[in-house]
């Protein structure tokens, strides 16, 4: 469905960027296009050569097609990471280099714009979410600019007990902060999910605030991080949205510690590199960002997609669509590509991570119906395509693996194929897949001060290698679940909107089995099939076969408290904010308060 509301085509304020800067950004984008096109074609040619060694069968042709679908996302992650590491080594202020508005902002300027900090909730732990929200308010209260902020709890909770707990917790908060403006609203109709919740707030209170800053239930930001974003927005009226880089909070679970360690390093260089060429068409992740209220309200209200299928109805993955519409209206969308005391909680187990991925998969596939939206900037449209490919890659890889197993154990089509060539191509693909994390680790390792914050270079390398190994053992299980879900979408299955599990002591065997039994059966079946028909193929398939066959014990064991305690005791997967050793001075006050 195309969005055709004429109000979405208005022009925002002219950007201060001159023709020279526009030309520079165009050259950057052309360079990135050339690098990725060349990489995709080279990888496609390498696989075509391997599959065509004995002639191309219909099955091999199908393998080449699904393989091609995996390459754009693989390539762009590779080059974003390389560009990001280069920029970090080349420029002392790399974030200011890619987002020039940072250099045009006085870091001590007074705050004059009115900003609402909002937290949409739906059946979340009231005490946990609102404790974090209160910590943000208390930190801002210590600054001279507290009067410029209001705090809005936007509840979509439909469970009476949780709603009562929310109201009670807000009353306690108000008692402890008598001078703060704290508003609680419960919306009984959950229409539009989170985007609808925020839209209702904007229609009701939008005229009262120049800016708004959405926080998720697991988000927390320091006053310095909030004020920095607000000051940049105030000094640069061409900005419609400024997204801060969000990192994981300290955790106790082995899985979460490993996940946040890998995610942090994977995002750092990747985000810096992508910001370099995306420039004014940057990303929006739906929280921990400052948004200009009027243009967002006037241009970013989302349609309801017609029909009854899983890609119809309210848009689940609203954030990137809103960024594209805001850019279409003439406002820049930028990312502050460096860490700045902006945090979130990461999933506590593999199964919780999978459930989150399935919801995003459903939402991102809705973008198929938005690609023809008129007036979008080319880079904004490309981001929608990449968001689709991010989740199309999983079923494409699974299809490639299954077809490869059939081919290997079948008619001898692969007889005589050089194993060394195949292993080299396999190694190249795996390296490209892991490159964002590798570049993020290199970024820390090459900076002595930064490495010291992570416990030293040896610990960075040890933790990095362990995380990469765990990632290789969990990624196939995640991809398999996404593949099953994607096939289900074709038959009308859709995700249900439920509160996420943000905390758990450990994952039970029964819960892991209910979600991961298809992986176990498939992995076991493939292993037996290849062992009896093509044992040599298990050299290539070992990472995937192990990951699928042992998905259940991997999910359970990575949540065992003993494993988490071991990693904490030995500093494995430590991040600078961890405070269990003699580094408490590095832990931001906002995390102690939250």
C-alpha positions in Angstrom: 0.0 0.0 0.0 1.3 3.5 -0.8 0.9 6.3 1.6 -0.8 9.1 -0.3 -1.8 11.6 2.4 -0.9 15.0 0.9 0.1 16.3 4.3 3.2 14.1 4.1 4.7 15.9 1.2 5.3 19.3 2.9 8.8 20.7 3.0 10.7 21.3 6.2 13.4 23.9 6.9 16.3 24.1 4.5 19.4 22.3 5.7 22.5 24.5 6.2 24.4 21.9 4.1 25.8 23.6 1.1 26.3 22.2 -2.4 29.8 21.0 -1.6 28.6 18.9 1.3 25.8 17.5 -0.8 28.3 16.5 -3.4 30.5 14.9 -0.7 27.6 12.8 0.5 26.7 11.8 -3.0 30.2 10.6 -3.6 30.2 8.6 -0.4 27.0 6.9 -1.4 28.3 6.1 -4.9 31.5 4.7 -3.3 29.5 2.5 -0.9 27.2 1.4 -3.8 30.3 0.4 -5.9 32.0 -1.5 -3.0 28.8 -3.4 -2.2 28.0 -4.2 -5.8 31.5 -5.4 -6.5 31.4 -7.6 -3.3 28.0 -9.1 -4.1 29.0 -9.9 -7.7 32.3 -11.4 -6.6 30.7 -13.6 -4.0 28.0 -14.6 -6.4 30.5 -15.5 -9.1 32.6 -17.5 -6.6 29.5 -19.6 -5.6 28.4 -20.0 -9.2 31.8 -21.4 -10.1 31.6 -23.9 -7.2 28.1 -25.0 -8.1 28.8 -25.2 -11.8 31.9 -27.5 -11.4 29.9 -30.4 -12.9 27.3 -28.4 -14.7 24.3 -26.5 -13.1 21.4 -28.6 -12.1 17.9 -27.1 -11.3 18.6 -27.6 -7.6 21.9 -25.8 -7.9 20.2 -23.0 -9.8 17.7 -22.6 -6.9 20.6 -22.6 -4.4 22.3 -19.8 -6.3 19.1 -17.7 -6.2 18.6 -18.0 -2.5 22.3 -17.5 -1.9 22.0 -14.2 -3.8 19.3 -13.0 -1.4 21.8 -13.3 1.5 24.6 -11.3 0.0 23.4 -7.6 0.2 23.0 -7.6 4.0 26.2 -9.6 4.4 28.1 -7.1 2.2 26.8 -3.9 3.6 27.6 -5.1 7.2 31.1 -5.8 6.1 31.7 -2.4 4.5 30.0 -0.4 7.1 32.3 -2.0 9.7 35.4 -1.3 7.7 34.4 2.3 7.0 33.5 2.7 10.7 36.9 1.4 12.0 38.7 3.6 9.4 36.8 6.7 10.5 37.5 6.0 14.2 41.2 5.6 13.6 41.4 8.6 11.2 39.3 11.2 13.1 39.6 12.1 16.7 35.9 13.2 16.6 34.5 10.6 14.3 30.9 11.1 15.4 31.2 14.9 14.7 32.7 14.1 11.3 29.7 12.0 10.2 27.1 14.2 12.0 28.3 17.8 11.6 25.5 19.2 13.7 27.5 18.0 16.8 30.3 20.4 15.9 27.8 23.3 15.5 26.4 22.9 19.0 27.5 24.6 22.2 27.8 21.8 24.8 26.9 24.3 27.6 24.1 26.2 25.8 20.9 26.8 27.8 17.9 24.7 27.1 14.9 26.7 26.0 12.8 24.1 24.1 10.1 22.2 26.0 10.6 18.4 25.9 8.3 15.6 26.9 10.0 12.4 27.9 7.5 9.6 27.4 7.5 5.9 28.3 4.8 3.7 26.5 3.9 0.7 28.6 1.8 -2.4 28.1 1.6 -5.0 30.8 5.3 -4.5 31.9 6.7 -4.8 35.4 5.6 -1.5 36.8 8.3 -1.3 39.5 11.1 -2.0 37.1 10.0 0.3 34.2 9.0 3.2 36.4 12.1 2.9 38.7 14.2 3.5 35.5 11.9 6.3 34.4 12.2 8.0 37.8 16.0 7.7 37.7 16.0 9.7 34.5 13.8 12.4 36.1 16.0 12.5 39.2 19.1 12.9 37.2 17.6 15.8 35.2 16.4 17.4 38.4 20.0 17.9 39.4 20.5 20.2 36.3 19.4 23.8 35.9 17.1 22.7 33.0 14.7 20.4 34.9 11.8 22.8 34.3 12.0 22.2 30.5 11.0 18.6 30.9 7.7 16.7 31.5 7.4 13.0 32.1 4.5 11.1 30.6 3.7 7.4 31.4 1.6 6.3 28.4 0.0 3.1 29.6 -1.7 0.7 27.3 -2.0 -1.9 30.0 -5.1 -4.0 30.0 -4.5 -6.2 33.1 -6.1 -4.6 36.1 -3.5 -5.7 38.6 -0.6 -4.3 36.6 -2.5 -1.0 35.9 -3.1 -0.6 39.6 0.6 -1.2 40.3 1.4 1.4 37.7 -0.8 4.0 39.3 0.5 3.2 42.8 4.1 3.5 41.6 3.5 6.8 39.9 1.9 8.2 43.1 5.0 7.2 45.0 7.2 8.9 42.4 5.1 12.1 42.6 5.5 12.1 46.3 9.3 11.8 46.0 9.5 14.5 43.3 6.9 17.1 44.2 8.3 19.7 41.8 8.3 17.4 38.7 5.6 17.4 36.1 4.6 13.7 36.0 1.6 12.6 34.0 0.0 9.2 33.9 -2.5 8.2 31.3 -4.1 4.8 30.7 -5.5 4.1 27.2 -8.0 1.3 27.3 -7.8 0.8 23.5 -4.5 -0.6 22.3 -5.2 0.4 18.7 -2.0 0.9 16.7 0.2 -0.7 19.4 3.2 1.5 20.5 2.9 3.8 17.5 -0.8 4.3 18.2 0.0 5.0 21.8 2.5 7.7 20.9 0.1 9.1 18.2 -2.6 9.5 20.9 -0.2 11.4 23.1 0.8 13.7 20.2 -2.8 14.5 19.3 -3.6 15.3 22.9 -0.4 17.1 24.1 1.7 17.8 21.0 1.2 21.5 21.1 2.6 21.7 24.6 6.1 20.3 23.7 8.6 21.3 21.0 10.4 17.9 21.4 9.7 14.5 22.7 12.0 11.7 23.7 10.5 8.1 23.8 11.9 5.5 26.2 11.1 1.8 26.1 10.2 0.0 29.3 13.8 -1.2 29.6 15.5 2.1 28.7 17.4 4.5 30.8 19.4 7.7 29.9 21.5 10.0 31.9 20.8 13.7 32.1 24.0 14.5 30.2 22.9 12.1 27.3 19.4 13.7 27.2 20.7 17.3 27.3 23.3 16.6 24.6 20.6 15.4 22.2 18.3 18.2 23.1 21.0 20.8 22.6 21.9 19.5 19.2 18.2 19.6 18.2 17.9 23.1 19.5 20.9 24.4 17.6 20.0 22.7 14.3 16.4 23.3 13.3 16.8 21.3 10.1 17.0 18.1 12.3 13.7 16.3 12.8 15.1 13.4 14.7 18.4 12.6 16.4 19.0 9.0 17.4 21.4 8.2 20.1 23.5 5.0 20.1 22.0 2.6 22.6 24.0 -0.1 24.5 23.2 -2.9 26.9 23.0 -2.4 30.6 25.2 -4.6 32.9 23.7 -8.1 33.4 24.0 -11.2 35.4 22.9 -13.9 32.9 25.7 -15.6 30.8 23.6 -15.3 27.7 22.8 -11.6 28.2 26.4 -10.7 29.1 27.6 -12.4 25.9 24.8 -11.0 23.8 25.3 -7.4 25.0 29.1 -7.7 24.6 28.8 -8.8 21.0 26.0 -6.4 20.2 28.0 -3.5 21.6 31.0 -4.2 19.4 29.0 -5.2 16.4 27.0 -1.9 16.5 29.9 0.5 17.2 31.8 0.4 13.9 28.7 -0.6 11.9 26.7 2.4 13.0 29.6 4.9 12.5 30.2 3.5 9.0 26.5 3.6 8.0 26.1 7.1 9.4 28.9 8.2 7.1 27.0 7.5 4.0 23.4 7.6 5.2 24.0 11.1 6.5 20.6 12.9 6.6 18.6 9.7 6.0 19.6 8.0 9.2 17.9 5.3 11.3 15.4 5.4 14.0 15.2 2.6 16.5 12.0 3.8 18.3 13.5 4.9 21.6 16.3 6.8 23.2 16.1 9.5 20.5 14.9 13.1 20.5 12.1 14.0 18.0 10.8 17.3 16.8 7.1 17.2 17.8 5.2 19.2 15.2 6.7 17.7 12.0 6.5 14.2 13.4 2.9 14.7 14.4 2.0 16.3 11.0 3.9 13.9 8.8 4.5 10.5 10.5 1.1 9.2 11.5 1.0 5.7 10.1 -1.8 4.2 8.0 -3.6 0.9 8.7 -2.7 -1.5 6.0 -5.9 -3.0 4.4 -6.6 -6.6 4.3 -6.8 -9.5 6.7 -3.4 -11.2 6.2 -0.3 -11.0 8.5 1.1 -8.1 6.5 -2.1 -6.0 7.0 -3.4 -4.0 9.9 -1.3 -1.7 12.1 2.4 -1.4 11.3 4.4 -3.2 13.9 7.9 -2.0 13.0 6.9 1.6 13.0 10.3 3.4 13.6 12.1 3.2 10.3 8.9 4.1 8.4 8.5 7.2 10.6 12.1 8.1 9.9 11.5 7.8 6.1 8.4 9.9 6.3 10.1 12.6 8.4 12.9 12.8 5.9 10.4 13.0 3.1 8.9 16.0 4.8 12.3 17.8 4.5 13.7 17.2 8.0 17.0 15.4 8.5 17.2 12.2 10.5 20.7 11.7 12.0 22.4 9.4 14.4 24.9 10.3 17.1 27.3 7.4 16.4 29.1 7.1 19.7 28.3 5.8 23.2 26.8 8.3 25.5 25.1 6.8 28.6 22.1 5.6 26.8 21.1 2.1 27.8 18.6 -0.7 27.4 18.2 -4.2 28.7 19.0 -7.1 26.4 17.0 -10.4 26.2 17.7 -12.7 29.2 17.7 -16.0 27.1 17.9 -17.3 23.6 14.1 -18.0 23.5 13.3 -14.5 24.6 15.6 -13.1 21.9 13.9 -15.3 19.3 10.5 -14.1 20.3 11.6 -10.5 19.9 13.1 -11.3 16.5 9.8 -12.8 15.3 7.9 -9.7 16.1 10.4 -7.6 14.3 10.3 -10.0 11.4 6.5 -9.7 11.0 6.8 -5.9 11.2 9.7 -5.6 8.7 7.9 -7.8 6.2 5.1 -5.3 6.2 7.5 -3.0 4.5 6.9 -4.9 1.3 3.6 -3.0 1.2 5.3 0.4 1.8 8.1 0.3 -0.8 6.0 2.1 -3.4 5.2 5.0 -1.0 5.6 8.1 -3.2 8.2 10.8 -2.5 10.6 8.8 -0.3 14.3 9.6 -0.5 16.3 6.9 -2.3 18.3 6.1 0.8 15.2 5.9 2.9 13.6 3.5 0.5 16.9 1.5 0.5 16.7 1.3 4.3 13.2 -0.3 4.0 14.6 -2.8 1.5 17.6 -3.6 3.8 15.2 -4.0 6.8 13.3 -6.6 4.7 16.5 -8.4 3.7 17.7 -8.6 7.3 14.9 -11.1 7.9 14.7 -12.6 4.4 18.3 -13.6 4.8 17.5 -16.2 7.5 15.0 -18.3 5.4 17.3 -17.9 2.4 20.3 -19.4 4.3 18.2 -22.2 5.7 16.9 -23.0 2.2 20.5 -23.0 0.9 21.7 -25.3 3.6 18.8 -27.8 3.2 19.2 -27.8 -0.6 23.0 -28.2 -0.2 22.4 -31.2 2.1 20.1 -32.8 -0.5 22.7 -32.2 -3.2 25.6 -33.5 -1.2 23.8 -36.8 -0.3 22.1 -37.3 -3.7 23.3 -38.1 -7.2 27.0 -37.3 -6.9 26.6 -33.9 -8.5 29.3 -32.6 -6.2 31.8 -35.4 -6.9 35.2 -34.1 -7.7 34.4 -30.5 -6.5 37.6 -29.1 -4.9 37.0 -29.2 -1.1 39.7 -26.6 -0.6 37.9 -24.1 -2.8 34.7 -24.8 -0.9 36.3 -24.4 2.5 37.9 -21.1 1.4 34.5 -19.7 0.2 32.9 -20.9 3.4 35.5 -19.2 5.5 35.2 -16.0 3.5 31.4 -15.9 4.0 31.7 -16.6 7.8 34.3 -13.9 8.1 32.1 -11.3 6.3 29.2 -12.3 8.6 31.3 -11.7 11.7 33.1 -8.7 10.5 31.1 -6.0 12.3 31.9 -7.6 15.6 35.5 -8.1 14.7 35.9 -4.5 13.7 34.2 -3.3 16.9 36.6 -5.4 18.9 39.6 -4.1 16.9 38.3 -0.5 17.6 38.7 -1.2 21.3 41.9 -3.3 21.1 43.7 -0.6 19.1 42.9 2.1 21.7 44.8 1.5 24.9 42.5 3.7 27.0 39.4 2.0 25.7 40.9 -1.5 26.1 41.6 -0.7 29.7 37.9 0.1 30.3 37.1 -3.4 29.2 39.7 -5.0 31.5 42.7 -5.0 29.2 43.4 -6.3 25.7 43.8 -9.9 26.7 40.3 -9.9 28.2 38.9 -8.2 25.2 40.3 -10.9 22.9 39.2 -13.7 25.2 35.7 -12.4 25.6 35.5 -11.6 21.9 36.5 -15.1 20.8 34.0 -16.7 23.3 31.2 -14.5 22.1 31.9 -15.2 18.5 31.8 -18.9 19.2 28.5 -18.6 21.1 27.1 -16.5 18.3 27.9 -19.2 15.8 26.2 -21.7 18.1 23.0 -19.7 18.5 22.6 -17.9 15.2 21.4 -21.0 13.3 18.7 -21.7 15.9 17.5 -18.1 15.6 17.6 -18.3 11.7 15.6 -21.5 11.8 12.9 -20.0 14.0 12.7 -17.0 11.7 12.4 -19.3 8.7 9.6 -21.3 10.2 7.8 -18.1 11.1 8.4 -16.6 7.6 6.8 -19.6 6.0 3.9 -19.4 8.5 3.3 -15.8 7.3 2.6 -17.2 3.9 -0.3 -19.2 5.4 -1.7 -16.4 7.5 0.2 -16.8 10.8 1.1 -13.5 12.5 2.8 -12.5 15.8 0.8 -11.6 18.9 1.6 -8.4 20.7 2.7 -9.3 24.2 4.9 -7.8 26.8 8.5 -9.0 26.5 10.2 -11.0 29.2 13.0 -8.7 30.4 14.1 -10.6 33.5 14.3 -14.3 34.4 16.4 -16.3 36.8 17.0 -19.1 34.3 15.3 -20.9 31.4 13.6 -24.1 32.1 14.1 -27.3 30.0 10.3 -27.5 29.2 10.1 -23.9 27.9 13.3 -24.3 25.8 11.9 -27.6 24.4 8.6 -26.1 23.4 10.3 -23.5 21.2 13.4 -25.3 20.0 12.3 -28.9 19.3 12.0 -28.3 15.5 15.7 -27.2 15.5 16.7 -30.4 17.4 14.8 -32.7 15.1 16.1 -31.0 12.0 19.7 -30.9 13.2 19.6 -34.6 14.2 18.0 -35.7 11.0 20.4 -33.7 8.8 23.4 -35.1 10.8 22.2 -38.7 10.3 21.5 -38.1 6.6 24.9 -36.6 5.9 26.7 -39.1 8.0 25.2 -42.0 5.9 25.4 -40.4 2.5 28.1 -37.7 2.4 30.3 -37.7 5.6 32.7 -35.2 3.9 29.9 -32.6 3.9 29.8 -32.5 7.6 33.0 -30.5 7.5 31.0 -27.7 6.0 27.9 -28.3 8.0 29.4 -28.9 11.5 28.6 -25.3 12.9 25.0 -25.5 11.7 24.4 -29.1 12.6 25.8 -28.7 16.2 23.8 -25.5 16.7 20.5 -27.0 15.6 21.0 -30.4 17.3 22.0 -28.9 20.6 19.8 -25.8 20.5 17.8 -26.8 23.6 20.8 -27.5 26.0 22.6 -24.4 24.6 19.5 -22.2 25.4 19.2 -23.7 28.9 22.8 -23.8 29.9 23.5 -20.2 28.9 21.0 -19.0 31.5 22.4 -21.1 34.4 23.4 -18.8 37.3 26.6 -20.6 37.8 27.7 -19.8 34.2 26.8 -16.1 34.7 28.7 -16.1 38.1 31.7 -17.6 36.4 31.8 -15.0 33.7 31.4 -12.2 36.2 34.1 -13.6 38.5 36.6 -13.9 35.6 35.6 -10.6 33.9 34.4 -12.5 30.8 32.1 -10.3 28.6 32.8 -7.3 30.9 31.6 -3.9 29.7 32.9 -0.6 31.2 29.7 -0.1 33.3 30.2 -3.4 35.2 30.9 -2.6 38.9 31.8 -6.0 40.4 35.5 -5.3 40.5 37.5 -2.2 41.4 36.1 -0.1 38.7 33.0 1.3 40.3 34.1 4.8 39.3 33.4 4.0 35.7 29.8 3.0 36.4 27.5 6.0 35.5 25.3 7.3 38.3 22.2 6.7 36.2 22.8 2.9 36.3 23.4 3.0 40.1 20.1 4.8 40.5 18.1 2.6 38.1 
